[in-house]
Amino acid sequence: MGARTAALDRRTRQANALVEVARRARSQLRRSENDVANLEARQRQLANEKAQVEDERSRLREQASALEDVAAEYVTCNSGLVDLVNATASQAWSYAASIVVSVAADCRDARASLSAYLATYG
């Protein structure tokens, strides 16, 4: 009977050790599952932030392009005004008269483009 008791005690200790191993494994599994859930939530958050940044980048590109167009129109206006002032200063009246309408139109277009830009982008 003593040998059976010793064997039973040994098997009980082995079973208890296995239960402890299983308990630790289950605890580690829960921690891993929680880590995975947290990482998945963070991944969704980062994907959302990335989408917002991409949307903002697109809006900024569009705004920059619109501003470049306004600037180009003002450059055209300014160039025409310089030509007009130079023609007037050199008393080239016929040349000044020939460009004044187009210069005024270019400057009007530039002001209209700026107003449209400000109305859209503030």
LOKE-325767 format. One line per 4 residues: number of its first residue (from 1); their letters; for each residue x negated, y negated, z of N, C-alpha, C. Coordinates in steps of 0.02 Angstrom, whole numbers. Example, Ala and Ser with C-alpha at 12.3 -4.5 7.8 and 13.67 -1.06 7.14 Angstrom:
1> as> -660:284:390:-615:225:390:-660:165:390 ~ -642:112:354:-684:53:357:-645:-2:394;
END
This chain:
1> mgar> -41:59:0:0:0:0:-43:-63:0 ~ -101:-61:33:-146:-118:36:-172:-137:-33 ~ -186:-86:-75:-210:-99:-142:-155:-131:-184 ~ -94:-107:-174:-37:-136:-212:-25:-208:-190;
5> taal> -32:-221:-125:-22:-289:-100:-76:-335:-127 ~ -137:-311:-128:-193:-351:-154:-182:-365:-228 ~ -160:-314:-265:-148:-323:-337:-89:-371:-347 ~ -39:-364:-306:18:-409:-311:-1:-481:-295;
9> drrt> -43:-488:-242:-67:-556:-224:-108:-585:-282 ~ -151:-543:-312:-193:-567:-368:-148:-588:-427 ~ -98:-549:-442:-52:-565:-497:-11:-627:-481 ~ 6:-636:-417:43:-696:-396:0:-758:-405;
13> rqan> -65:-752:-384:-110:-808:-394:-119:-824:-468 ~ -125:-773:-510:-131:-783:-582:-68:-816:-610 ~ -11:-793:-586:53:-822:-609:57:-895:-587 ~ 38:-909:-525:39:-979:-501:-9:-1022:-540;
17> alve> -67:-995:-557:-116:-1032:-597:-87:-1047:-666 ~ -55:-997:-695:-23:-1007:-761:33:-1058:-757 ~ 71:-1057:-703:124:-1106:-693:94:-1176:-689 ~ 39:-1183:-654:5:-1248:-648:-22:-1271:-716;
21> varr> -51:-1226:-754:-74:-1242:-822:-16:-1265:-865 ~ 40:-1229:-860:99:-1247:-899:126:-1315:-877 ~ 125:-1328:-812:150:-1392:-785:106:-1450:-811 ~ 40:-1440:-809:-6:-1492:-835:4:-1502:-910;
25> arsq> 12:-1447:-946:22:-1452:-1019:87:-1489:-1034 ~ 140:-1474:-995:203:-1508:-1005:196:-1583:-990 ~ 159:-1599:-937:148:-1670:-919:108:-1705:-974 ~ 57:-1673:-1000:18:-1702:-1054:60:-1710:-1117;
29> lrrs> 103:-1661:-1129:148:-1665:-1187:195:-1725:-1181 ~ 223:-1735:-1121:268:-1792:-1110:231:-1858:-1121 ~ 169:-1862:-1094:129:-1923:-1105:116:-1934:-1179 ~ 99:-1880:-1214:85:-1885:-1286:148:-1907:-1323;
33> endv> 205:-1878:-1305:268:-1897:-1337:284:-1971:-1324 ~ 272:-1993:-1263:282:-2064:-1247:234:-2109:-1287 ~ 171:-2087:-1291:122:-2124:-1330:144:-2129:-1403 ~ 168:-2074:-1431:191:-2073:-1501:250:-2120:-1509;
37> anle> 298:-2117:-1462:356:-2162:-1466:334:-2235:-1462 ~ 287:-2250:-1417:262:-2319:-1412:226:-2340:-1476 ~ 187:-2296:-1504:151:-2312:-1566:200:-2321:-1624 ~ 252:-2280:-1627:302:-2288:-1679:337:-2355:-1673;
41> arqr> 354:-2374:-1611:387:-2439:-1601:340:-2496:-1621 ~ 277:-2490:-1603:228:-2542:-1621:219:-2544:-1697 ~ 219:-2486:-1729:212:-2483:-1802:271:-2518:-1835 ~ 331:-2507:-1810:390:-2541:-1838:384:-2616:-1827;
45> qlan> 361:-2636:-1768:353:-2708:-1754:301:-2738:-1801 ~ 245:-2704:-1811:193:-2730:-1856:218:-2733:-1928 ~ 257:-2683:-1949:285:-2684:-2017:331:-2743:-2026 ~ 371:-2758:-1975:416:-2815:-1977:376:-2880:-1980;
49> ekaq> 324:-2885:-1939:281:-2945:-1940:247:-2953:-2008 ~ 224:-2898:-2036:192:-2901:-2102:241:-2926:-2155 ~ 302:-2901:-2153:353:-2922:-2201:366:-2997:-2193 ~ 369:-3021:-2131:380:-3093:-2120:322:-3134:-2146;
53> vede> 261:-3110:-2135:202:-3146:-2160:202:-3147:-2236 ~ 220:-3091:-2267:222:-3089:-2340:275:-3136:-2367 ~ 333:-3139:-2333:385:-3187:-2354:361:-3258:-2348 ~ 327:-3273:-2293:302:-3341:-2283:248:-3358:-2334;
57> rsrl> 204:-3309:-2348:152:-3319:-2398:183:-3335:-2466 ~ 236:-3299:-2483:270:-3310:-2547:300:-3380:-2549 ~ 332:-3400:-2493:361:-3468:-2490:307:-3521:-2496 ~ 250:-3510:-2464:196:-3559:-2467:166:-3563:-2537;
61> reqa> 161:-3506:-2571:136:-3507:-2640:183:-3547:-2685 ~ 248:-3534:-2676:298:-3571:-2714:294:-3646:-2700 ~ 288:-3663:-2637:284:-3733:-2617:220:-3765:-2645 ~ 164:-3729:-2641:101:-3756:-2667:105:-3767:-2742;
65> sale> 137:-3721:-2777:145:-3728:-2849:187:-3789:-2866 ~ 241:-3798:-2828:284:-3856:-2839:246:-3921:-2825 ~ 206:-3921:-2773:167:-3980:-2756:114:-3994:-2809 ~ 84:-3942:-2837:36:-3951:-2892:70:-3983:-2952;
69> dvaa> 131:-3962:-2966:169:-3992:-3022:181:-4066:-3009 ~ 200:-4084:-2948:211:-4154:-2931:146:-4193:-2939 ~ 92:-4165:-2914:27:-4199:-2919:7:-4209:-2991 ~ 18:-4159:-3033:1:-4166:-3104:42:-4221:-3137;
73> eyvt> 105:-4227:-3118:146:-4281:-3146:122:-4349:-3123 ~ 100:-4354:-3060:73:-4417:-3036:6:-4434:-3069 ~ -33:-4383:-3084:-96:-4395:-3120:-81:-4423:-3190 ~ -31:-4395:-3223:-11:-4420:-3289:13:-4492:-3284;
77> cnsg> 54:-4505:-3233:79:-4573:-3222:21:-4621:-3210 ~ -24:-4602:-3166:-81:-4644:-3149:-125:-4657:-3210 ~ -137:-4606:-3249:-178:-4614:-3309:-145:-4663:-3357 ~ -80:-4658:-3365:-44:-4704:-3408:-47:-4776:-3382;
81> lvdl> -40:-4783:-3316:-45:-4850:-3286:-114:-4880:-3296 ~ -166:-4839:-3288:-234:-4864:-3300:-241:-4887:-3372 ~ -217:-4846:-3419:-219:-4866:-3490:-182:-4931:-3501 ~ -123:-4937:-3470:-82:-4997:-3479:-117:-5059:-3450;
85> vnat> -147:-5052:-3390:-183:-5108:-3360:-243:-5127:-3402 ~ -280:-5078:-3426:-338:-5093:-3469:-317:-5127:-3534 ~ -262:-5103:-3563:-237:-5134:-3625:-216:-5206:-3612 ~ -184:-5217:-3555:-162:-5285:-3538:-222:-5329:-3524;
89> asqa> -272:-5302:-3487:-331:-5341:-3470:-370:-5360:-3532 ~ -370:-5317:-3582:-407:-5332:-3643:-362:-5366:-3695 ~ -302:-5383:-3674:-253:-5418:-3716:-236:-5379:-3780 ~ -235:-5313:-3772:-215:-5270:-3828:-139:-5260:-3822;
93> wsya> -104:-5314:-3838:-32:-5317:-3826:7:-5265:-3866 ~ -13:-5253:-3926:25:-5205:-3966:17:-5134:-3938 ~ -44:-5118:-3916:-55:-5051:-3886:-17:-5046:-3820 ~ -20:-5098:-3779:16:-5099:-3716:91:-5089:-3728;
97> asiv> 117:-5124:-3778:188:-5118:-3794:205:-5048:-3818 ~ 158:-5016:-3852:172:-4950:-3879:172:-4895:-3825 ~ 139:-4907:-3769:135:-4855:-3718:178:-4870:-3656 ~ 202:-4930:-3649:237:-4949:-3588:298:-4906:-3574;
101> vsva> 337:-4889:-3626:397:-4849:-3616:380:-4778:-3594 ~ 329:-4748:-3625:310:-4680:-3606:278:-4678:-3536 ~ 240:-4730:-3519:210:-4734:-3452:265:-4741:-3399 ~ 313:-4784:-3413:369:-4792:-3366:407:-4726:-3358;
105> adcr> 417:-4690:-3413:452:-4626:-3410:411:-4574:-3370 ~ 345:-4573:-3382:302:-4527:-3344:305:-4542:-3269 ~ 303:-4605:-3251:305:-4624:-3180:374:-4610:-3150 ~ 426:-4620:-3189:494:-4604:-3166:500:-4528:-3154;
109> dara> 473:-4488:-3200:473:-4415:-3193:435:-4394:-3130 ~ 379:-4426:-3118:338:-4409:-3060:377:-4424:-2995 ~ 409:-4482:-2993:450:-4499:-2933:508:-4450:-2924 ~ 539:-4431:-2980:595:-4383:-2976:570:-4315:-2952;
113> slsa> 512:-4294:-2976:484:-4230:-2954:467:-4232:-2879 ~ 439:-4288:-2857:424:-4294:-2786:488:-4293:-2744 ~ 539:-4327:-2767:603:-4327:-2730:632:-4256:-2727 ~ 629:-4220:-2782:654:-4151:-2783:613:-4107:-2736;
117> ylat> 548:-4116:-2737:504:-4078:-2693:522:-4091:-2619 ~ 529:-4155:-2603:545:-4173:-2533:613:-4148:-2512 ~ 660:-4148:-2559:727:-4123:-2543:725:-4048:-2530 ~ 681:-4014:-2565:676:-3941:-2558:634:-3921:-2498;
121> yg> 576:-3953:-2490:528:-3931:-2439:521:-3979:-2380 ~ 552:-4037:-2385:550:-4084:-2329:485:-4117:-2325;
END
